[in-house]
Amino acid sequence: MACAVDIPLAEPSAPGPVKPSLLKLIREDVGCVRQRDPAARSQIETLLTYPGVHAVIWYRIANRLWAGGWRFPARLLSWFGRFASNVDIHPGARIGRRFFIDHGACVVIGETAEIGDDVTLYHGVTLGGTSRFPGKRHPTLEDRVVVGAGAKILGPITVGAGSRVGANSVVIDSMPPDVTVVGIPARVVRPQLGHRRVVGKIDLDHHLMPDPVGDAIAVLLDRVEFLEARLSHMQRRARDAGASAPQSLMETDNG
């Protein structure tokens, strides 16, 4: 008689996260504008007059075509979106929810760029590649990143969650979370412990940044003032010593 053997059954795998519908993504993109731009007075105004929103909507549709294998229609729609909004987003880029491009002009997002949720870009931002070979060539922006006007983020690097990139900065190295970088090339000027946190909101005050050049000049001026004071003290001591030397010689001759 055959023995029954218990064979453990594999547990059913947990279902993956449900991908939001296209309409839901667009609604979130339109709705997040009023939270980040005080000039937006209504959703209908945002939908009709914001070129950055238009660019994101065209991207959302083109990205669905790209993911479905309709590559040429996706690129054609992406070209039309660029023509209409002056924002160039490759349909192959991966962009999270509640994405906002303020002013929507001259923004470039490459094919392998990855953008998290609640990210804000200002005009003139480039997420560019640094290689002509296939594969990951463009940067990754994690959640809640704010990139100032004219900044360039180049190569397959990562900008950590909650970080801020100052206007016209050029970022070529990865950044940790919750820091502020400025300059060419960009350097951390406000570390994690000194970063201003806004509870429950996105910190859009990207103009509130330290001035590393001004700080360095202030240190040099303090050093120069210290050296001048020290030199003045040494000169005074030398004059006092020179004045007392003839007096001591006269006393010796009289003696």
C-alpha positions as CSV (number, residue, x, y, z in Angstrom):
1,M,0.0,0.0,0.0
2,A,1.5,3.3,-1.0
3,C,2.3,5.8,1.8
4,A,0.7,9.2,1.6
5,V,3.3,11.9,1.4
6,D,2.4,15.4,2.5
7,I,3.7,17.9,-0.1
8,P,3.7,21.5,1.2
9,L,1.8,23.7,-1.2
10,A,3.3,27.0,-2.2
11,E,1.6,30.0,-0.6
12,P,-0.2,32.2,-3.1
13,S,1.9,35.3,-3.8
14,A,0.7,38.6,-2.6
15,P,-0.8,40.7,-5.3
16,G,1.4,43.6,-6.5
17,P,0.4,47.2,-6.2
18,V,-2.4,48.1,-8.4
19,K,-1.4,50.6,-11.1
20,P,-3.6,53.7,-11.0
21,S,-5.7,54.4,-14.1
22,L,-4.6,57.1,-16.6
23,L,-7.5,59.3,-15.6
24,K,-6.6,59.1,-11.9
25,L,-3.0,60.0,-12.6
26,I,-4.1,63.0,-14.7
27,R,-6.5,64.1,-11.9
28,E,-3.7,64.0,-9.4
29,D,-1.3,65.9,-11.6
30,V,-3.9,68.7,-12.1
31,G,-4.9,68.6,-8.4
32,C,-1.4,69.0,-7.0
33,V,-0.8,72.3,-8.8
34,R,-2.9,74.3,-6.4
35,Q,-0.9,72.9,-3.4
36,R,2.4,74.1,-4.9
37,D,1.5,77.3,-6.9
38,P,-0.5,80.0,-5.2
39,A,-1.3,81.5,-8.6
40,A,-3.5,78.6,-9.5
41,R,-7.1,79.6,-8.6
42,S,-9.1,76.6,-9.9
43,Q,-8.6,73.3,-11.4
44,I,-10.3,74.3,-14.7
45,E,-7.8,77.2,-15.0
46,T,-5.0,74.9,-14.2
47,L,-6.1,72.4,-16.8
48,L,-6.6,75.0,-19.6
49,T,-3.7,77.4,-19.0
50,Y,-0.7,75.6,-17.5
51,P,1.7,74.3,-20.2
52,G,3.5,72.1,-17.6
53,V,0.3,70.3,-16.9
54,H,-0.4,69.9,-20.7
55,A,3.1,68.4,-21.1
56,V,2.5,65.9,-18.3
57,I,-0.9,64.9,-19.8
58,W,0.6,64.2,-23.2
59,Y,3.4,62.3,-21.5
60,R,0.9,60.1,-19.6
61,I,-0.8,59.1,-22.8
62,A,2.4,58.6,-24.8
63,N,3.8,56.5,-21.9
64,R,0.9,54.1,-22.0
65,L,1.4,53.7,-25.8
66,W,5.1,53.2,-25.3
67,A,4.5,50.5,-22.6
68,G,2.0,48.8,-24.9
69,G,4.6,48.5,-27.6
70,W,3.3,51.3,-29.8
71,R,6.6,53.0,-30.0
72,F,6.2,55.2,-33.1
73,P,2.8,56.6,-32.1
74,A,4.2,57.3,-28.6
75,R,7.1,59.2,-30.1
76,L,4.8,61.1,-32.4
77,L,2.5,62.1,-29.6
78,S,5.5,63.0,-27.5
79,W,6.7,65.3,-30.4
80,F,3.3,66.9,-30.5
81,G,3.4,67.5,-26.7
82,R,6.8,69.1,-27.1
83,F,5.5,71.3,-29.9
84,A,2.5,72.4,-27.9
85,S,4.1,72.9,-24.5
86,N,7.9,73.5,-25.1
87,V,8.6,70.5,-22.7
88,D,10.4,67.5,-24.1
89,I,9.6,64.3,-22.1
90,H,10.6,61.0,-23.7
91,P,7.6,58.5,-23.5
92,G,9.9,55.9,-22.1
93,A,10.7,57.9,-19.0
94,R,9.2,56.6,-15.7
95,I,7.4,59.3,-13.8
96,G,5.5,58.9,-10.5
97,R,2.4,60.5,-9.2
98,R,1.5,64.2,-8.6
99,F,4.3,65.4,-10.9
100,F,4.4,69.2,-11.5
101,I,6.5,71.3,-13.9
102,D,6.1,74.9,-12.9
103,H,6.0,77.4,-15.9
104,G,6.6,74.5,-18.2
105,A,9.3,75.8,-20.5
106,C,12.5,74.2,-21.9
107,V,12.4,71.1,-19.6
108,V,14.0,68.0,-21.0
109,I,13.5,64.5,-19.5
110,G,15.4,61.7,-21.2
111,E,14.3,58.1,-22.0
112,T,15.8,56.3,-19.0
113,A,15.0,59.0,-16.4
114,E,13.1,57.9,-13.3
115,I,11.1,60.3,-11.2
116,G,9.3,59.5,-7.9
117,D,6.1,60.8,-6.4
118,D,5.5,64.5,-5.6
119,V,8.5,65.8,-7.5
120,T,8.6,69.5,-8.7
121,L,10.7,70.8,-11.5
122,Y,11.0,74.5,-12.5
123,H,11.6,75.8,-16.0
124,G,14.8,75.1,-17.8
125,V,15.6,71.8,-16.0
126,T,17.4,69.0,-17.9
127,L,17.5,65.4,-16.8
128,G,20.1,64.4,-19.4
129,G,22.2,61.4,-20.3
130,T,26.0,61.1,-20.5
131,S,26.4,58.0,-22.7
132,R,25.7,57.0,-26.3
133,F,25.3,53.3,-25.3
134,P,22.0,51.7,-24.4
135,G,21.0,51.1,-20.9
136,K,20.5,53.4,-17.9
137,R,21.8,56.8,-19.0
138,H,19.7,59.4,-17.2
139,P,19.2,60.3,-13.5
140,T,16.8,59.0,-10.9
141,L,14.9,61.5,-8.7
142,E,13.3,60.0,-5.6
143,D,10.2,61.2,-3.9
144,R,9.6,64.9,-3.0
145,V,12.7,66.3,-4.9
146,V,12.6,69.9,-5.9
147,V,14.8,71.1,-8.8
148,G,15.3,74.8,-9.3
149,A,15.2,76.7,-12.5
150,G,17.9,76.0,-15.1
151,A,19.5,73.1,-13.1
152,K,21.1,70.2,-15.0
153,I,21.2,66.7,-13.6
154,L,23.3,64.5,-15.8
155,G,24.1,60.8,-16.0
156,P,22.8,57.7,-14.2
157,I,22.9,59.2,-10.7
158,T,20.4,59.3,-7.9
159,V,19.0,62.4,-6.2
160,G,17.8,61.3,-2.7
161,A,14.3,61.7,-1.4
162,G,13.4,65.2,-0.1
163,S,16.5,66.9,-1.6
164,R,16.6,70.3,-3.3
165,V,18.8,71.4,-6.2
166,G,19.5,75.1,-6.5
167,A,18.8,77.0,-9.6
168,N,21.4,76.7,-12.4
169,S,23.3,74.0,-10.6
170,V,25.0,71.1,-12.5
171,V,24.6,67.8,-10.6
172,I,27.0,65.1,-11.8
173,D,27.2,62.9,-8.6
174,S,24.6,61.2,-6.6
175,M,23.0,63.0,-3.6
176,P,21.9,61.6,-0.3
177,P,18.3,62.2,0.9
178,D,17.2,65.5,2.5
179,V,20.1,67.7,1.5
180,T,20.5,70.9,-0.5
181,V,23.1,71.3,-3.3
182,V,24.2,74.3,-5.3
183,G,27.0,75.2,-7.7
184,I,28.9,73.9,-10.7
185,P,29.5,71.1,-10.1
186,A,26.9,70.9,-7.3
187,R,28.1,70.5,-3.7
188,V,26.1,69.9,-0.5
189,V,25.7,73.2,1.3
190,R,23.0,72.2,3.7
191,P,23.3,68.7,5.3
192,Q,20.5,66.5,6.6
193,L,20.6,68.0,10.1
194,G,20.4,71.6,8.9
195,H,17.8,71.0,6.3
196,R,14.5,72.9,6.9
197,R,11.6,70.5,7.2
198,V,8.0,71.2,6.4
199,V,5.8,68.7,8.0
200,G,3.2,67.3,5.7
201,K,4.1,69.5,2.8
202,I,6.7,69.9,0.1
203,D,9.4,72.5,0.9
204,L,9.2,74.7,-2.2
205,D,11.3,77.6,-0.7
206,H,14.3,76.6,-2.9
207,H,15.5,80.2,-2.8
208,L,16.3,79.9,1.0
209,M,19.8,78.6,0.5
210,P,23.1,79.4,2.1
211,D,25.8,81.3,0.2
212,P,29.0,79.2,0.4
213,V,31.1,81.8,-1.5
214,G,29.9,84.6,0.8
215,D,30.7,82.5,3.8
216,A,34.2,81.8,2.5
217,I,34.8,85.5,1.8
218,A,33.5,86.3,5.3
219,V,36.0,83.9,6.8
220,L,38.9,85.4,4.8
221,L,37.9,88.9,5.9
222,D,37.9,87.8,9.5
223,R,41.4,86.3,9.0
224,V,42.7,89.4,7.3
225,E,41.4,91.6,10.2
226,F,43.0,89.3,12.7
227,L,46.4,89.4,10.9
228,E,46.3,93.2,10.6
229,A,45.6,93.6,14.3
230,R,48.5,91.2,15.1
231,L,50.9,93.0,12.7
232,S,49.9,96.3,14.3
233,H,50.6,94.9,17.7
234,M,54.0,93.6,16.7
235,Q,54.9,97.0,15.0
236,R,54.0,98.8,18.2
237,R,56.1,96.5,20.3
238,A,59.0,97.0,17.9
239,R,58.7,100.8,18.2
240,D,58.6,100.7,22.0
241,A,61.7,98.4,22.0
242,G,63.5,100.8,19.6
243,A,62.7,103.8,21.7
244,S,63.9,102.3,24.9
245,A,67.2,101.1,23.5
246,P,68.8,104.6,23.2
247,Q,67.7,105.5,26.7
248,S,69.4,102.5,28.2
249,L,72.6,103.3,26.3
250,M,72.6,106.9,27.6
251,E,72.2,105.6,31.2
252,T,75.2,103.3,30.6
253,D,77.4,106.1,29.4
254,N,76.5,108.3,32.3
255,G,77.4,105.6,34.7
